[in-house]
Amino acid sequence: MTVTGRNDTTAMVEFDISWENSWRYTNINHDAAWVFFKVLPDGRTDWERVTLEGTGTNPTDYVVGAGTPIEMIVPADRVGMFVRRSGEGAGTTSVQNVKAVWNIASNSLVKTDKVKLQAFGVEMVYVAEGAFKVGDGSSDQGQLYEGGGGTTPFAITNAGPISCSNLVGCLWGASQSGNTSMGGVGTISSNYPNGYNAFYSMKYELTQGQYADFLNTLTRDQQATRCTATTLDYYMSATAGGSAAIQNRNTVRLTEDPGSPSRRVYTTVTRDRACNWLSWADGAAFADWAGLRPMSELEFEKACRGPLDPVADEYAFGVSAYTVISGLQGTDGSGTEYYTAGNLIVSGSNPGGPVRVGIFATALSTRVSAGASYWGIMELSGNVWERPVTIGNATGRAFTGLHGNGVLNAAGDADVTAWPNTTATGAGFRGGSWYNASAHARVSDRIFAAIVLAVRNDSSGSRAGRSAPSGVGP
């Protein structure tokens, strides 16, 4: 990556980008990379958000480079950009000499200043605008359905508002209290992202490599908030100071500590393994820092089943049966390991912690064998818990889907208006994990959808999303 000053307000950032298993089908959806940057100006101590110049598709002076034909889409807040194929196709996207324009004035820089710049990329999947259903008509705990009696799945046909009551045409559910609550009688505002409008979801759960990279851009105080490993050579866990041994397959470790006030350095030898030992606040902080946002639990169900009619007791891959894992091939943790059989990581079929994200997908996979959602999102069932925003209490229903701005507060917490705060009130759990029974990995199971749990645990992960920019279609 190179940076070249253009004038006293902007600079060109040139980089190469590639990722595997990319696609675009304009009648369904596409994947993309969410690309954003952090800068450490010479003479300063803190990494800063980079604000891009221009908005829309391929803004003025952006260069699409050589290789796979791409588009660059810069949203209105300019904290990053989506890179996607410009035409239909599938396979590896690989492009060289891509150029984006950075507004250096937003960092109080001029073109003669020296800086260190880091580029970050997160694979995302586009979930198209349109109607869908929540609930699957079975007996999943706390599941949602249409009011008026019975357990008919509820159709979401517009962006809201949604009336909640036990009447025909209204959203209702099996529980109005406790950990499985759907929140009872009331209204879910049209400001709450209910899944009808188009949005992007991270293709994979947040990985240990991504989390280590995130930690390494924070201040020392922020790092102490976002990771327990504050003792040299100790690993991330729920224990204050960290753990001397790897806990439940999380290898994020404190490997360098130059002392206060300098930031610590974290590394991991399993960069592509899903990150566990995350609290709600940890995942929210990553989302804010990355310019993303939490998804809602209604978006979670759409991300799983798409516009298809629900199947009773289905998992994210569209059927009610699953295959236990067996036959690990390759070196565990290498990033290329895979199982010869299996499409779900749950209790009774796990290696004692999470596995590599996308581990079931191959060039010949079907949706079911890959463990993929309708849209191509991986491991929405099993591996580590998803942490969407619930409809099960007033705090969750107040969520408006604002995006992170790339900057955390001094303590290292997300500070976006109407996001659930560090108490985790308003956040929930969906999708099950390696530790839990398979029933809890079903799309419509809500056993912990409204539980308030702020602590870290060995099976909790994170996955962020972002509302699609206006006018961006499949």
Secondary structure, DSSP 8 states (H G I E B T S, - for coil): -EEEE-SSSEEEEEEEEEEEEEEEETTTEEEEEEEEEEEEETT--S-EE--BS--EES-TT-B--EES-EEEEE-TT-S-EEEEESSSEEEEEEEEEEEEEEEGGGGT--TT--EEEEEEEEEEEEE-SS-EEE--SS--TT-EEESSSS---EEE-SS--EEESSSTTSEEES-SSGGG----SEEE-TTS--SSS-EEEESS--BHHHHHHHHTTS-HHHHHHH-S--STT-B-SSSTT-BSS-BTTB--EEEE---TTS--EEE-S-TTBB--S--HHHHHHHHHHHT-EE-BHHHHHHHHHTTS---TT--TTSSS-----EEEES-TTSS--EEEE-S--BTTBSSSS--BTTTT--TT--HHHHTB-TTS-B-SSSSSBB--B-SSSHHHHT-------S---TTS----TTS--TT-TTB--BS--TTS-GGGGSTT--TTTT----S--TTB---EEEE--TT---
